[in-house]
């Protein structure tokens, strides 16, 4: 069963190339509480965040 992100991208872009499908297949759901940092000062990006509900604030 495709994840919500896979469904959205397939609908928007059409069939996804195999490398993109493999990358998306390794995605996992997570929940973050209010005020919980997803990325701290000095950290490097290593993840893609797909927000289904709520909002993110970066500053």
BALUM-182364 format. One record per atom (N, C-alpha, C, O, CB): residue number from 1; atom name; x, y, z. Coordinates in nm, 2 decimals. Glycine has a CB too. Layout:
BEGIN
{n=NUM	atom=CA	xx=X	yy=Y	zz=Z};
...
This chain:
BEGIN
{n=1	atom=N	xx=0.08	yy=-0.12	zz=0.00};
{n=1	atom=CA	xx=0.00	yy=0.00	zz=0.00};
{n=1	atom=C	xx=0.09	yy=0.12	zz=0.00};
{n=1	atom=O	xx=0.18	yy=0.14	zz=0.08};
{n=1	atom=CB	xx=-0.10	yy=0.00	zz=0.12};
{n=2	atom=N	xx=0.06	yy=0.22	zz=-0.09};
{n=2	atom=CA	xx=0.15	yy=0.34	zz=-0.10};
{n=2	atom=C	xx=0.12	yy=0.43	zz=0.02};
{n=2	atom=O	xx=0.01	yy=0.43	zz=0.08};
{n=2	atom=CB	xx=0.12	yy=0.41	zz=-0.23};
{n=3	atom=N	xx=0.23	yy=0.50	zz=0.06};
{n=3	atom=CA	xx=0.22	yy=0.60	zz=0.16};
{n=3	atom=C	xx=0.14	yy=0.72	zz=0.11};
{n=3	atom=O	xx=0.13	yy=0.73	zz=-0.01};
{n=3	atom=CB	xx=0.36	yy=0.64	zz=0.22};
{n=4	atom=N	xx=0.09	yy=0.81	zz=0.20};
{n=4	atom=CA	xx=0.03	yy=0.93	zz=0.15};
{n=4	atom=C	xx=0.12	yy=1.01	zz=0.06};
{n=4	atom=O	xx=0.08	yy=1.07	zz=-0.04};
{n=4	atom=CB	xx=-0.02	yy=1.02	zz=0.26};
{n=5	atom=N	xx=0.25	yy=1.02	zz=0.09};
{n=5	atom=CA	xx=0.34	yy=1.09	zz=0.01};
{n=5	atom=C	xx=0.36	yy=1.03	zz=-0.13};
{n=5	atom=O	xx=0.36	yy=1.10	zz=-0.23};
{n=5	atom=CB	xx=0.48	yy=1.10	zz=0.08};
{n=6	atom=N	xx=0.37	yy=0.90	zz=-0.14};
{n=6	atom=CA	xx=0.38	yy=0.83	zz=-0.27};
{n=6	atom=C	xx=0.25	yy=0.85	zz=-0.35};
{n=6	atom=O	xx=0.26	yy=0.88	zz=-0.47};
{n=6	atom=CB	xx=0.40	yy=0.68	zz=-0.25};
{n=7	atom=N	xx=0.14	yy=0.85	zz=-0.29};
{n=7	atom=CA	xx=0.01	yy=0.87	zz=-0.36};
{n=7	atom=C	xx=0.01	yy=1.01	zz=-0.42};
{n=7	atom=O	xx=-0.03	yy=1.03	zz=-0.53};
{n=7	atom=CB	xx=-0.11	yy=0.84	zz=-0.27};
{n=8	atom=N	xx=0.04	yy=1.11	zz=-0.33};
{n=8	atom=CA	xx=0.04	yy=1.25	zz=-0.38};
{n=8	atom=C	xx=0.14	yy=1.27	zz=-0.49};
{n=8	atom=O	xx=0.10	yy=1.33	zz=-0.59};
{n=8	atom=CB	xx=0.08	yy=1.34	zz=-0.26};
{n=9	atom=N	xx=0.26	yy=1.22	zz=-0.48};
{n=9	atom=CA	xx=0.36	yy=1.24	zz=-0.59};
{n=9	atom=C	xx=0.32	yy=1.17	zz=-0.72};
{n=9	atom=O	xx=0.34	yy=1.23	zz=-0.83};
{n=9	atom=CB	xx=0.50	yy=1.20	zz=-0.54};
{n=10	atom=N	xx=0.27	yy=1.05	zz=-0.71};
{n=10	atom=CA	xx=0.22	yy=0.98	zz=-0.82};
{n=10	atom=C	xx=0.11	yy=1.05	zz=-0.89};
{n=10	atom=O	xx=0.10	yy=1.05	zz=-1.02};
{n=10	atom=CB	xx=0.18	yy=0.83	zz=-0.79};
{n=11	atom=N	xx=0.02	yy=1.10	zz=-0.82};
{n=11	atom=CA	xx=-0.09	yy=1.18	zz=-0.88};
{n=11	atom=C	xx=-0.05	yy=1.30	zz=-0.94};
{n=11	atom=O	xx=-0.09	yy=1.34	zz=-1.05};
{n=11	atom=CB	xx=-0.20	yy=1.21	zz=-0.77};
{n=12	atom=N	xx=0.05	yy=1.37	zz=-0.88};
{n=12	atom=CA	xx=0.09	yy=1.50	zz=-0.93};
{n=12	atom=C	xx=0.19	yy=1.48	zz=-1.05};
{n=12	atom=O	xx=0.19	yy=1.56	zz=-1.14};
{n=12	atom=CB	xx=0.16	yy=1.58	zz=-0.82};
{n=13	atom=N	xx=0.27	yy=1.38	zz=-1.04};
{n=13	atom=CA	xx=0.38	yy=1.37	zz=-1.14};
{n=13	atom=C	xx=0.37	yy=1.25	zz=-1.23};
{n=13	atom=O	xx=0.44	yy=1.24	zz=-1.33};
{n=13	atom=CB	xx=0.51	yy=1.36	zz=-1.07};
{n=14	atom=N	xx=0.28	yy=1.16	zz=-1.21};
{n=14	atom=CA	xx=0.26	yy=1.04	zz=-1.29};
{n=14	atom=C	xx=0.35	yy=0.93	zz=-1.23};
{n=14	atom=O	xx=0.40	yy=0.95	zz=-1.12};
{n=14	atom=CB	xx=0.30	yy=1.07	zz=-1.44};
{n=15	atom=N	xx=0.38	yy=0.82	zz=-1.31};
{n=15	atom=CA	xx=0.46	yy=0.71	zz=-1.25};
{n=15	atom=C	xx=0.60	yy=0.76	zz=-1.21};
{n=15	atom=O	xx=0.66	yy=0.84	zz=-1.28};
{n=15	atom=CB	xx=0.47	yy=0.60	zz=-1.36};
{n=16	atom=N	xx=0.64	yy=0.72	zz=-1.09};
{n=16	atom=CA	xx=0.77	yy=0.76	zz=-1.04};
{n=16	atom=C	xx=0.88	yy=0.67	zz=-1.09};
{n=16	atom=O	xx=0.85	yy=0.55	zz=-1.10};
{n=16	atom=CB	xx=0.76	yy=0.77	zz=-0.89};
{n=17	atom=N	xx=1.00	yy=0.72	zz=-1.11};
{n=17	atom=CA	xx=1.11	yy=0.63	zz=-1.15};
{n=17	atom=C	xx=1.15	yy=0.54	zz=-1.03};
{n=17	atom=O	xx=1.12	yy=0.57	zz=-0.92};
{n=17	atom=CB	xx=1.23	yy=0.72	zz=-1.19};
{n=18	atom=N	xx=1.21	yy=0.43	zz=-1.07};
{n=18	atom=CA	xx=1.24	yy=0.33	zz=-0.97};
{n=18	atom=C	xx=1.32	yy=0.39	zz=-0.85};
{n=18	atom=O	xx=1.29	yy=0.35	zz=-0.73};
{n=18	atom=CB	xx=1.32	yy=0.22	zz=-1.03};
{n=19	atom=N	xx=1.43	yy=0.47	zz=-0.87};
{n=19	atom=CA	xx=1.50	yy=0.52	zz=-0.76};
{n=19	atom=C	xx=1.41	yy=0.60	zz=-0.66};
{n=19	atom=O	xx=1.43	yy=0.60	zz=-0.54};
{n=19	atom=CB	xx=1.62	yy=0.61	zz=-0.81};
{n=20	atom=N	xx=1.32	yy=0.68	zz=-0.72};
{n=20	atom=CA	xx=1.23	yy=0.76	zz=-0.63};
{n=20	atom=C	xx=1.14	yy=0.67	zz=-0.55};
{n=20	atom=O	xx=1.11	yy=0.69	zz=-0.44};
{n=20	atom=CB	xx=1.15	yy=0.86	zz=-0.72};
{n=21	atom=N	xx=1.09	yy=0.56	zz=-0.62};
{n=21	atom=CA	xx=1.00	yy=0.47	zz=-0.55};
{n=21	atom=C	xx=1.08	yy=0.40	zz=-0.43};
{n=21	atom=O	xx=1.02	yy=0.38	zz=-0.33};
{n=21	atom=CB	xx=0.95	yy=0.36	zz=-0.64};
{n=22	atom=N	xx=1.21	yy=0.36	zz=-0.46};
{n=22	atom=CA	xx=1.29	yy=0.30	zz=-0.36};
{n=22	atom=C	xx=1.31	yy=0.39	zz=-0.24};
{n=22	atom=O	xx=1.30	yy=0.35	zz=-0.12};
{n=22	atom=CB	xx=1.42	yy=0.25	zz=-0.41};
{n=23	atom=N	xx=1.34	yy=0.52	zz=-0.27};
{n=23	atom=CA	xx=1.36	yy=0.62	zz=-0.16};
{n=23	atom=C	xx=1.23	yy=0.64	zz=-0.08};
{n=23	atom=O	xx=1.24	yy=0.64	zz=0.04};
{n=23	atom=CB	xx=1.41	yy=0.75	zz=-0.22};
{n=24	atom=N	xx=1.12	yy=0.65	zz=-0.15};
{n=24	atom=CA	xx=0.99	yy=0.67	zz=-0.08};
{n=24	atom=C	xx=0.95	yy=0.54	zz=0.00};
{n=24	atom=O	xx=0.88	yy=0.55	zz=0.10};
{n=24	atom=CB	xx=0.88	yy=0.71	zz=-0.18};
{n=25	atom=N	xx=0.99	yy=0.43	zz=-0.05};
{n=25	atom=CA	xx=0.96	yy=0.30	zz=0.02};
{n=25	atom=C	xx=1.03	yy=0.29	zz=0.16};
{n=25	atom=O	xx=0.98	yy=0.22	zz=0.24};
{n=25	atom=CB	xx=1.00	yy=0.19	zz=-0.06};
{n=26	atom=N	xx=1.13	yy=0.37	zz=0.18};
{n=26	atom=CA	xx=1.20	yy=0.37	zz=0.31};
{n=26	atom=C	xx=1.15	yy=0.47	zz=0.40};
{n=26	atom=O	xx=1.20	yy=0.49	zz=0.51};
{n=26	atom=CB	xx=1.35	yy=0.39	zz=0.29};
{n=27	atom=N	xx=1.04	yy=0.54	zz=0.36};
{n=27	atom=CA	xx=0.99	yy=0.65	zz=0.45};
{n=27	atom=C	xx=0.91	yy=0.58	zz=0.57};
{n=27	atom=O	xx=0.87	yy=0.47	zz=0.56};
{n=27	atom=CB	xx=0.89	yy=0.74	zz=0.37};
{n=28	atom=N	xx=0.90	yy=0.66	zz=0.68};
{n=28	atom=CA	xx=0.83	yy=0.61	zz=0.79};
{n=28	atom=C	xx=0.76	yy=0.73	zz=0.86};
{n=28	atom=O	xx=0.80	yy=0.84	zz=0.86};
{n=28	atom=CB	xx=0.94	yy=0.55	zz=0.90};
{n=29	atom=N	xx=0.64	yy=0.70	zz=0.92};
{n=29	atom=CA	xx=0.57	yy=0.80	zz=0.98};
{n=29	atom=C	xx=0.63	yy=0.84	zz=1.11};
{n=29	atom=O	xx=0.70	yy=0.76	zz=1.18};
{n=29	atom=CB	xx=0.42	yy=0.76	zz=1.00};
{n=30	atom=N	xx=0.61	yy=0.96	zz=1.15};
{n=30	atom=CA	xx=0.65	yy=1.01	zz=1.28};
{n=30	atom=C	xx=0.56	yy=1.12	zz=1.33};
{n=30	atom=O	xx=0.49	yy=1.19	zz=1.25};
{n=30	atom=CB	xx=0.80	yy=1.07	zz=1.27};
{n=31	atom=N	xx=0.56	yy=1.14	zz=1.46};
{n=31	atom=CA	xx=0.48	yy=1.25	zz=1.51};
{n=31	atom=C	xx=0.57	yy=1.34	zz=1.60};
{n=31	atom=O	xx=0.66	yy=1.29	zz=1.66};
{n=31	atom=CB	xx=0.36	yy=1.19	zz=1.60};
{n=32	atom=N	xx=0.55	yy=1.46	zz=1.59};
{n=32	atom=CA	xx=0.63	yy=1.56	zz=1.67};
{n=32	atom=C	xx=0.53	yy=1.64	zz=1.75};
{n=32	atom=O	xx=0.43	yy=1.69	zz=1.70};
{n=32	atom=CB	xx=0.72	yy=1.65	zz=1.57};
{n=33	atom=N	xx=0.57	yy=1.66	zz=1.88};
{n=33	atom=CA	xx=0.49	yy=1.74	zz=1.97};
{n=33	atom=C	xx=0.52	yy=1.89	zz=1.95};
{n=33	atom=O	xx=0.62	yy=1.93	zz=1.89};
{n=33	atom=CB	xx=0.51	yy=1.70	zz=2.11};
{n=34	atom=N	xx=0.43	yy=1.97	zz=2.00};
{n=34	atom=CA	xx=0.45	yy=2.12	zz=2.00};
{n=34	atom=C	xx=0.58	yy=2.15	zz=2.06};
{n=34	atom=O	xx=0.61	yy=2.11	zz=2.17};
{n=34	atom=CB	xx=0.33	yy=2.19	zz=2.07};
{n=35	atom=N	xx=0.66	yy=2.23	zz=1.99};
{n=35	atom=CA	xx=0.79	yy=2.28	zz=2.04};
{n=35	atom=C	xx=0.90	yy=2.18	zz=2.03};
{n=35	atom=O	xx=1.02	yy=2.21	zz=2.06};
{n=35	atom=CB	xx=0.77	yy=2.31	zz=2.19};
{n=36	atom=N	xx=0.88	yy=2.06	zz=1.97};
{n=36	atom=CA	xx=0.98	yy=1.96	zz=1.96};
{n=36	atom=C	xx=1.06	yy=1.99	zz=1.83};
{n=36	atom=O	xx=1.01	yy=2.00	zz=1.72};
{n=36	atom=CB	xx=0.92	yy=1.82	zz=1.94};
{n=37	atom=N	xx=1.19	yy=2.01	zz=1.85};
{n=37	atom=CA	xx=1.28	yy=2.04	zz=1.73};
{n=37	atom=C	xx=1.30	yy=1.92	zz=1.64};
{n=37	atom=O	xx=1.32	yy=1.81	zz=1.69};
{n=37	atom=CB	xx=1.41	yy=2.10	zz=1.78};
{n=38	atom=N	xx=1.29	yy=1.95	zz=1.51};
{n=38	atom=CA	xx=1.32	yy=1.85	zz=1.41};
{n=38	atom=C	xx=1.46	yy=1.86	zz=1.36};
{n=38	atom=O	xx=1.52	yy=1.76	zz=1.32};
{n=38	atom=CB	xx=1.22	yy=1.86	zz=1.30};
{n=39	atom=N	xx=1.51	yy=1.98	zz=1.37};
{n=39	atom=CA	xx=1.65	yy=2.01	zz=1.33};
{n=39	atom=C	xx=1.71	yy=2.11	zz=1.43};
{n=39	atom=O	xx=1.65	yy=2.22	zz=1.44};
{n=39	atom=CB	xx=1.65	yy=2.06	zz=1.18};
{n=40	atom=N	xx=1.82	yy=2.08	zz=1.49};
{n=40	atom=CA	xx=1.88	yy=2.17	zz=1.58};
{n=40	atom=C	xx=1.99	yy=2.25	zz=1.51};
{n=40	atom=O	xx=2.03	yy=2.22	zz=1.41};
{n=40	atom=CB	xx=1.94	yy=2.09	zz=1.70};
{n=41	atom=N	xx=2.02	yy=2.37	zz=1.57};
{n=41	atom=CA	xx=2.12	yy=2.45	zz=1.52};
{n=41	atom=C	xx=2.25	yy=2.37	zz=1.49};
{n=41	atom=O	xx=2.30	yy=2.30	zz=1.58};
{n=41	atom=CB	xx=2.15	yy=2.57	zz=1.61};
{n=42	atom=N	xx=2.31	yy=2.39	zz=1.38};
{n=42	atom=CA	xx=2.43	yy=2.32	zz=1.34};
{n=42	atom=C	xx=2.41	yy=2.18	zz=1.28};
{n=42	atom=O	xx=2.50	yy=2.12	zz=1.22};
{n=42	atom=CB	xx=2.51	yy=2.30	zz=1.46};
{n=43	atom=N	xx=2.29	yy=2.12	zz=1.29};
{n=43	atom=CA	xx=2.26	yy=1.99	zz=1.23};
{n=43	atom=C	xx=2.25	yy=2.01	zz=1.08};
{n=43	atom=O	xx=2.21	yy=2.12	zz=1.03};
{n=43	atom=CB	xx=2.12	yy=1.93	zz=1.28};
{n=44	atom=N	xx=2.28	yy=1.90	zz=1.01};
{n=44	atom=CA	xx=2.26	yy=1.90	zz=0.86};
{n=44	atom=C	xx=2.14	yy=1.83	zz=0.83};
{n=44	atom=O	xx=2.10	yy=1.73	zz=0.89};
{n=44	atom=CB	xx=2.39	yy=1.83	zz=0.79};
{n=45	atom=N	xx=2.07	yy=1.87	zz=0.72};
{n=45	atom=CA	xx=1.95	yy=1.81	zz=0.67};
{n=45	atom=C	xx=1.99	yy=1.67	zz=0.63};
{n=45	atom=O	xx=2.08	yy=1.64	zz=0.55};
{n=45	atom=CB	xx=1.89	yy=1.88	zz=0.55};
{n=46	atom=N	xx=1.91	yy=1.57	zz=0.68};
{n=46	atom=CA	xx=1.93	yy=1.43	zz=0.63};
{n=46	atom=C	xx=1.79	yy=1.36	zz=0.61};
{n=46	atom=O	xx=1.79	yy=1.25	zz=0.58};
{n=46	atom=CB	xx=2.01	yy=1.35	zz=0.73};
{n=47	atom=N	xx=1.69	yy=1.44	zz=0.62};
{n=47	atom=CA	xx=1.55	yy=1.39	zz=0.61};
{n=47	atom=C	xx=1.47	yy=1.48	zz=0.53};
{n=47	atom=O	xx=1.49	yy=1.60	zz=0.52};
{n=47	atom=CB	xx=1.49	yy=1.35	zz=0.74};
{n=48	atom=N	xx=1.36	yy=1.42	zz=0.47};
{n=48	atom=CA	xx=1.26	yy=1.50	zz=0.41};
{n=48	atom=C	xx=1.14	yy=1.49	zz=0.50};
{n=48	atom=O	xx=1.10	yy=1.38	zz=0.54};
{n=48	atom=CB	xx=1.23	yy=1.45	zz=0.26};
{n=49	atom=N	xx=1.07	yy=1.60	zz=0.53};
{n=49	atom=CA	xx=0.95	yy=1.60	zz=0.61};
{n=49	atom=C	xx=0.83	yy=1.62	zz=0.53};
{n=49	atom=O	xx=0.83	yy=1.72	zz=0.46};
{n=49	atom=CB	xx=0.96	yy=1.70	zz=0.73};
{n=50	atom=N	xx=0.73	yy=1.54	zz=0.54};
{n=50	atom=CA	xx=0.61	yy=1.55	zz=0.47};
{n=50	atom=C	xx=0.50	yy=1.58	zz=0.58};
{n=50	atom=O	xx=0.48	yy=1.49	zz=0.66};
{n=50	atom=CB	xx=0.57	yy=1.43	zz=0.38};
{n=51	atom=N	xx=0.45	yy=1.70	zz=0.58};
{n=51	atom=CA	xx=0.36	yy=1.74	zz=0.69};
{n=51	atom=C	xx=0.21	yy=1.72	zz=0.64};
{n=51	atom=O	xx=0.17	yy=1.78	zz=0.54};
{n=51	atom=CB	xx=0.38	yy=1.89	zz=0.73};
{n=52	atom=N	xx=0.14	yy=1.63	zz=0.71};
{n=52	atom=CA	xx=0.00	yy=1.61	zz=0.67};
{n=52	atom=C	xx=-0.09	yy=1.69	zz=0.75};
{n=52	atom=O	xx=-0.20	yy=1.74	zz=0.70};
{n=52	atom=CB	xx=-0.03	yy=1.46	zz=0.70};
{n=53	atom=N	xx=-0.06	yy=1.72	zz=0.88};
{n=53	atom=CA	xx=-0.15	yy=1.81	zz=0.96};
{n=53	atom=C	xx=-0.05	yy=1.90	zz=1.04};
{n=53	atom=O	xx=0.06	yy=1.86	zz=1.08};
{n=53	atom=CB	xx=-0.25	yy=1.73	zz=1.05};
{n=54	atom=N	xx=-0.10	yy=2.01	zz=1.08};
{n=54	atom=CA	xx=-0.02	yy=2.10	zz=1.17};
{n=54	atom=C	xx=0.06	yy=2.19	zz=1.08};
{n=54	atom=O	xx=0.04	yy=2.22	zz=0.96};
{n=54	atom=CB	xx=0.06	yy=2.02	zz=1.26};
{n=55	atom=N	xx=0.17	yy=2.25	zz=1.14};
{n=55	atom=CA	xx=0.26	yy=2.34	zz=1.08};
{n=55	atom=C	xx=0.40	yy=2.33	zz=1.13};
{n=55	atom=O	xx=0.42	yy=2.28	zz=1.24};
{n=55	atom=CB	xx=0.20	yy=2.48	zz=1.09};
{n=56	atom=N	xx=0.49	yy=2.37	zz=1.05};
{n=56	atom=CA	xx=0.63	yy=2.37	zz=1.09};
{n=56	atom=C	xx=0.68	yy=2.52	zz=1.09};
{n=56	atom=O	xx=0.64	yy=2.59	zz=1.00};
{n=56	atom=CB	xx=0.72	yy=2.28	zz=1.00};
{n=57	atom=N	xx=0.76	yy=2.56	zz=1.18};
{n=57	atom=CA	xx=0.82	yy=2.69	zz=1.18};
{n=57	atom=C	xx=0.97	yy=2.68	zz=1.19};
{n=57	atom=O	xx=1.02	yy=2.61	zz=1.28};
{n=57	atom=CB	xx=0.76	yy=2.78	zz=1.30};
{n=58	atom=N	xx=1.04	yy=2.74	zz=1.10};
{n=58	atom=CA	xx=1.18	yy=2.74	zz=1.10};
{n=58	atom=C	xx=1.23	yy=2.89	zz=1.12};
{n=58	atom=O	xx=1.18	yy=2.98	zz=1.05};
{n=58	atom=CB	xx=1.24	yy=2.69	zz=0.96};
{n=59	atom=N	xx=1.32	yy=2.90	zz=1.20};
{n=59	atom=CA	xx=1.38	yy=3.04	zz=1.22};
{n=59	atom=C	xx=1.52	yy=3.03	zz=1.27};
{n=59	atom=O	xx=1.59	yy=3.13	zz=1.29};
{n=59	atom=CB	xx=1.30	yy=3.12	zz=1.32};
